[in-house]
Amino acid sequence: MKQALEAAAARTYWPTSAPEISIPANLVKATAWQESGWQSNIIACDGGVGLMQVMPGTAQWMNQRFGESYDIGDHRDNAYLGATYLAWLTKYIGDMYFAGSYSLDPGNCSAALNSCLLNAVIAAYNYGHAAVATDNGLVIPNSRYVNNVRALMNECVCLGY
């Protein structure tokens, strides 16, 4: 699992249009730990599948959008789908609310949950981009989830794997 998650994080997602987008390995590992405890064969009651708990509709949309054929049930492909979705959220929300800045540095965050791109990306991964990037501005509807993933980014036993 570690190799799949690290490989997914190490990718350059948009080398031409946004080469500066980088998804930290600790974000990918922490998200996978929060979502599945790094279990690759789990299917959640809401339909999320595998290591990164990717929703089948999200996988289908991403495969169509990026011309890929990732298998949601394969742990390596699932890691790529999850990390690619994190990268897409980074670009989408970064363009919409952060003037094209794609920094996921926790140091950019203040006490207000909607103050930084990192929190918005984590929230949108869990709750969907439309619930976070709204007509009324940037909304973080799932603060507990965001705080859990942020804590795991620093303290997770998974970081040592």
Secondary structure, 3 states (H helix, E strand, C coil): CHHHHHHHHCCCCECCCECCCCCCHHHHHHHHHHHHCCCCCCECCCCCECCCCECHHHHHHHHHHHCCCCCCCCHHHHHHHHHHHHHHHHHHHHHHHCCCCCCCCHHHCCCCHHHCHHHHHHHHHHHCHHHHEECCEECCCCHHHHHHHHHHHHHCHHHHC
